[in-house]
Amino acid sequence: MKAVFISYNQALTERIALLLDDNNVRGFTKWELTEGRGSVDGEPHYGTHAWPSMNSSVLAIVEDEKVENILNDLRILDKTTKMQGSRAFVWNIEQVC
């Protein structure tokens, strides 16, 4: 099992939900408001007057074989929405109860 953490501009919420559905990811935890800024060239998303956009984040625990398809779909999405910004991170899950 793997944990896939996705942070994305709120403008991409519907597209992220569709991506999860398309990859048969049923269970996840979502944080509606998360702040951040890109590690390379992204603009800050702070929800302030100067930087008004905000991020949301999703954490899903998925089978190992789903990870590569999810990441590939996210890469495609990120290329077509470069200015919106999205990132994904994957961790190993040792146990689930």
PENOR-V902960 format. One record per pair of residues at least 24 apart in sequence whose ideal C-beta (glycine too) atoms are under 10 Angstrom apart, sorted by sequence separation. I is the first residue (numbers start at 1). J is the second residue. If there is no record, write none. Layout:
# PENOR-V902960
I,J
I,J
This chain:
# PENOR-V902960
4,28
5,29
6,30
7,31
10,34
31,55
32,56
33,57
34,58
31,56
32,57
8,34
30,56
31,57
64,90
7,34
9,36
30,57
31,58
7,35
29,57
30,58
31,59
62,90
64,92
7,36
29,58
30,59
55,84
64,93
28,58
29,59
30,60
53,83
55,85
57,87
58,88
59,89
61,91
7,38
28,59
29,60
53,84
55,86
62,93
27,59
28,60
29,61
53,85
55,87
59,91
61,93
9,42
25,58
27,60
28,61
9,43
26,60
27,61
28,62
10,45
25,60
27,62
61,96
9,45
25,61
26,62
8,45
10,47
23,60
25,62
7,45
20,58
24,62
25,63
19,58
23,62
24,63
45,84
16,56
20,60
42,82
43,83
45,85
16,57
17,58
25,66
41,82
42,83
43,84
44,85
11,53
16,58
20,62
24,66
42,84
43,85
10,53
11,54
12,55
13,56
23,66
42,85
9,53
10,54
11,55
12,56
23,67
41,85
42,86
9,54
10,55
11,56
13,58
24,69
25,70
40,85
42,87
9,55
10,56
23,69
24,70
8,55
9,56
22,69
23,70
38,85
40,87
7,55
8,56
22,70
23,71
37,85
38,86
39,87
6,55
7,56
8,57
23,72
36,85
38,87
6,56
7,57
8,58
19,69
20,70
23,73
6,57
7,58
19,70
22,73
23,74
36,87
5,57
6,58
7,59
5,58
6,59
20,73
4,58
5,59
6,60
19,73
4,59
5,60
18,73
19,74
3,59
4,60
3,60
4,61
16,73
19,76
2,60
3,61
4,62
15,73
16,74
19,77
2,61
3,62
15,74
18,77
1,61
2,62
1,62
2,63
16,77
1,63
2,64
4,66
12,74
15,77
1,64
2,65
4,67
2,66
3,67
6,70
1,66
2,67
6,71
12,77
15,80
1,67
4,70
8,74
12,78
15,81
4,71
19,86
2,70
6,74
8,77
12,81
15,84
4,74
8,78
11,81
16,86
6,77
15,86
9,81
11,83
12,84
8,81
11,84
12,85
9,83
10,84
11,85
12,86
9,84
8,84
9,85
8,85
9,86
7,85
8,86
7,86
8,87
6,86
7,87
8,88
6,87
7,88
5,87
6,88
7,89
5,88
6,89
4,88
5,89
6,90
4,89
5,90
3,89
4,90
5,91
3,90
4,91
2,90
3,91
2,91
3,92
1,91
2,92
3,93
1,92
2,93
1,93
1,94
1,95
1,96
